[in-house]
Structures are given as C-alpha cells and as structure tokens.
C-alpha cells in the first residue's frame, strides 16, 4: 500500500486539497459516496481516507465494514456547510480509550 491520501466529500469542501497532493473524490450524495468510498478504501492504494463529517456520518455502515483493519485510517473533517462535531467527538473517544479520561477537552 502506498502512503497516499484521499478525501471524499462535497466538491466545495474538498477542492483545495488537490493543491497539496491529496487525491480528491467529489461525492454530492450518500449513494455516490458509498460506491466511491468502497472503491477508494478497498483498493489498497490509500493509507488515509479523509471524509467530510456529513459523509462520514452517512457512510457509517460502509465504514464499520472496514473497522477491523489498520489501514486505511478513515478520518472526518468539517465541511464548509457546518461543523457537526463528529470529528471532535471521535477524537475525544480515542483519548478516553487510550488514557482512561478526557484529558484534552476536559469540559
């Protein structure tokens, strides 16, 4: 597997990533996103797959099928429409699992 990075999401949110070498895959709907995600994640070319938070949530079933493997790492990013907090909640969950308490966000 190469160390390539892909991003999936609405075209407005992801278009700037192409300038820094990330492979961009515009997906305007959940159905198109599911097919694209399967192709990108199961193809063996990418170590990291970034997704806008709305697509990340919409493709939960697809993501759960890949959760047993180490690669690719699938990470949510806020889109231009809104920050839903999915990324922060996921990071909080990882920190709590690793150290036993919320040491970063400590609300």
Beta strands, then each sheet from edge to edge (+ up, - down):
strand 1: 4-9
strand 2: 23-26
strand 3: 46-52
strand 4: 73-77
sheet 1: 2+ 1+ 3+ 4+
end
